[in-house]
């Protein structure tokens, strides 16, 4: 079994009032191309009271690395917490 990191798993949290939605990193997604399946490793789960709608987005590692520096902040990857 050779799993490869697909990307970061981020919770989609809409803000309302015309503000941009937040994407909070909650884990990572991995793919096993040999057996053709995807695994999701959660480090945390947002609480329903936070505005979380239940949606989790996967941001591809390669796309994130090639994105402009200011795009990181838009996607919610501007925290200082090392994972």
C-alpha positions in Angstrom: 0.0 0.0 0.0 1.6 3.2 -1.2 -0.4 6.2 -0.1 0.4 9.7 -1.4 -0.8 12.9 0.2 -3.6 14.4 -1.9 -3.9 17.7 0.0 -5.1 19.5 3.1 -8.7 18.9 4.3 -10.3 22.2 5.2 -13.7 22.9 6.8 -15.8 25.4 4.8 -17.3 28.0 7.2 -19.4 30.7 5.6 -19.2 34.1 7.3 -22.3 35.9 6.0 -22.6 39.7 5.8 -20.7 39.8 2.6 -17.5 38.4 4.2 -15.4 35.7 2.6 -15.9 32.2 3.8 -13.2 30.7 6.1 -11.4 27.5 5.2 -10.0 26.0 8.5 -7.5 23.1 8.1 -8.8 20.1 10.0 -6.7 17.3 8.5 -5.3 15.8 5.3 -6.5 13.5 2.5 -4.4 10.7 1.1 -4.8 8.6 -2.1 -3.8 5.1 -2.8 -3.5 5.0 -6.6 -2.7 1.3 -6.6 -5.9 0.2 -5.0 -7.9 3.3 -6.1 -9.2 4.7 -2.9 -9.0 7.9 -0.8 -8.5 8.2 3.0 -9.3 11.2 5.1 -7.3 11.8 8.3 -9.0 14.3 10.7 -7.0 16.1 13.3 -10.1 18.1 14.5 -13.8 18.5 13.8 -15.4 21.9 13.8 -18.4 22.3 16.1 -21.8 23.0 14.5 -22.1 26.3 16.5 -19.1 27.7 14.6 -21.1 28.0 11.4 -19.7 24.9 9.8 -22.1 23.5 7.2 -20.6 20.0 7.1 -18.6 20.5 3.9 -14.9 19.6 3.8 -12.8 20.8 0.9 -9.6 19.1 -0.2 -6.9 21.5 -1.5 -4.5 19.7 -3.7 -0.8 20.0 -2.6 0.5 20.8 -6.1 -2.1 23.5 -6.7 -1.4 25.1 -3.3 2.4 25.1 -3.9 2.0 26.9 -7.2 -0.6 29.5 -6.0 0.5 33.1 -5.5 1.6 33.9 -1.9 -1.5 36.1 -1.3 -3.8 33.2 -2.3 -2.7 31.3 0.8 -4.4 33.9 3.0 -7.6 33.8 0.9 -7.8 30.0 1.4 -7.3 30.3 5.2 -3.7 28.9 5.3 -2.4 31.9 7.1 -2.2 30.4 10.6 1.0 29.9 12.5 0.1 26.5 13.9 2.5 23.8 12.5 0.8 20.6 11.4 
